[in-house]
Amino acid sequence: MWEVIKKNQRKSFFLLAIMAIVLISSGFIIGYYFNPHEGPFWGIFLSLAIYFILLIVAFSSGSSIILRMSKAKQVGPDDYPQLYNIVEEMRISAGMPYMPKVYVIDDPSPNAFAAGMNPKNSVVAVTTGLMRIMNRDELQGVVAHEISHIINRDVRYMTLAIIMVGTVALISQIFLRSVFYSGMMGRGRSSGSRGGGKGNIIMMVIAIAFAILAPIAIRLLYFAISRKREYLADASAARLTRYPEGLASALQKIANSTYDLASADKTTAPMYIANPLKSKGKKIRNLSSTHPPLEERIRILRTMGQEHSLENYQLAYKSVTNSKSKIIS
């Protein structure tokens, strides 16, 4: 299992490295547009400064911010004894030395997520709608999925990816608004800038195009991280519970629900076990999906039968998707 986690981390580092290149390129091109001499340096500096400020905030209070956004409230063993007991069972099964804090979101939409920059300070949150429609095996499958995100270090990388996406989007918005409000479209850059009028126009077009396309590209990379991790968390959950059908049945009930999660948005959506914005989601699989199709995930789990090993999940994945991609090394 440790080899799978390490491979998962290497893939994440690779995607995060590409995101970092997009972030630095955004600062460079936008800075060059304003001043071809000193602009690139200050553009990169500003990009990295915003990123590290947000990073400090994430490490210091990222989980609490997400929990407040989700309107989640911490509960104890006396409030929801079955839920608390299941979280403790899955924590022991996963070999986690620390008990995650348990939170509940008062919302009819059945869903759940995990948060925390490390296992020691981790959190598992579920909605009241989830507990209302799940039996014990199904709830155990969902909790095992979220515990798997914690032990696979998914939550940390998703948090870093969210910050990267937010930084690029913020820089792009600042640039586009400054162009719009200052009338840059009409007057171009100062006469001391490199090149003539035609060069100014070409650079302006490149900078604006990059400012528009960079947030889209980096968000697609973010979604790619999210989709791969959902498969691995499903496989890990089947291994922890030794009962793939529990999670499959839970995902089926979630798929049948028509409720949107009121506190969720496009940024936090990939953190949940299933897309919390059902009315805005698409049934078909595409690059902008935050999650793999629920129907596909259910079929993979049910194809596993009673065999709950990671290797068997890979075989089931290959059988259902006809893909040569390796979810499990």
Beta strands, then each sheet from edge to edge (+ up, - down):
strand 1: 72-75
strand 2: 101-105
strand 3: 112-115
strand 4: 123-127
sheet 1: 1+ 2- 4- 3+
end
